[in-house]
Amino acid sequence: MNSTDLSVLKAAVDWLKSGHSVAIATVVQTWGSAPRPIGSWLAIRGDGQVTGSVSGGCVEDDLIRRVQTEILTRDLPEMVVYGVSQQEAARFGLPCGGTLRLLVEPKPELAILEAILGSISNHQITSRTVDLATGKSTLEAGNRNEAFICDERLMKTTYGPRWRMVIIGAGQLSLYTADFALALDFEVIVIDPREEYAEGINREQIQFIKGMPDDVLLEIGVDSHTAVVALTHDPKLDDMALMEALKSPAFYVGALGSRINTQKRKDRLLEFDVTQEQVERLHGPVGLFIGALTPPEIAVSILAEVIAVKYGVPIPQKV
């Protein structure tokens, strides 16, 4: 789970503070075409109010009933499975025989949830380990490469912005791109050395670093959960950053520019310490071709392409 479930976390904290009984259900395993990914969260209040989703609506009604009549009376986490057979999958509306395995916690700890909420608000990555034998949780600093774990003894979940977008340039397009990236749960860093742009980033959620982009990329470290998007349209800034980004494990590297300018950029990069294979990783012109003209439309196209690459969806040929 990551902070896209922030609303679920906030609701659970508010309900517990108000004296309600609350259960939290987490998708811990899926088979087939289960509609919600591992880590998806659902909070259920004692009176049947819910927030979040574990199946897109397929099993929620039955889960609410079970929580209200059975699980909330217990103290320890309980594993609940839906869709074991084709008949049960059909009964609960799970597509293609999909199966969900859920861990339901009937006694979530308010102090733990508040601590997670605080770390997410501070853009920190936190790992929570639940001891299934006691129901107790412990927290520790997490990292963006930690995988979700659930076995007979424990469940370990990472909370926070595991995906990161580094934007080169602090112009208008960068601001729209940053805003959409934040909405998609990316940690956002904007890099720009130009004095005239130093005051342009005034959003608390965005980390602005004034410096040469290639130097900053080396300082912050670029990993396989990082996307790098160069949007200055200034080769002196974009090309130096792209040299480092293309040699890094970044899952996405894109740059603003026409098809002709993109080819010229690739030719320039080949004159430096960048291989042909690395250069071919460059997405340019940046973004899916959707006929975008305005800065917010172009930002939408950029995020659409980043998401497609993130999930391994083939990119249509650009025209």
Secondary structure by P-SEA (a helix, b strand, c coil): ccccaaaaaaaaaaaaaabbbbbbbbbccccccccccccbbbbbcccccccccccccccaaaaaaaaacccccccbbbbbbccccaaaaaaaccccbbbbbbbbbccccaaaaaaaaaaaaacbbbbbbbcccccbbbbccccccbbbbbcccbbbbbbcccbbbbbccccaaaaaaaaaaaaaccbbbbbbcccccccccccccbbbbbccaaaaaaaacccccbbbbbcccccccaaaaaaaaaaccccbbbbbccaaaaaaaaaaaaacccccccccccccccccccccccaaaaaaaaaaaaaaaaacccccccc
